[in-house]
């Protein structure tokens, strides 16, 4: 019971860091979005019938 406040604080800090990493302009979330868009265009180019 004595360690419960420390565990809660650590969880809040970890959640905040994860939110910041995925949502800042240069974070992982932006990289994942860019990668998905590039993959989509690559697949569309490979399967298009020109």
C-alpha positions, 0 to 999 in steps of 0.5 A, a space after each residue: 500500500 505504501 508503494 501505490 502512490 509511486 506506481 500511480 505516478 510512474 504510470 502517469 509519467 509513462 502514459 504522458 511520455 507515450 502520448 508525447 512520442 506518438 503525437 508530437 510533430 516529429 514523433 513515431 506517429 507521424 513516421 507511421 502515417 508517412 510510411 503507410 501513405 508511401 506503402 499505399 502509393 507503392 501498392 497503387 502504382 504496382 497494381 495500376 493498369 496503365 
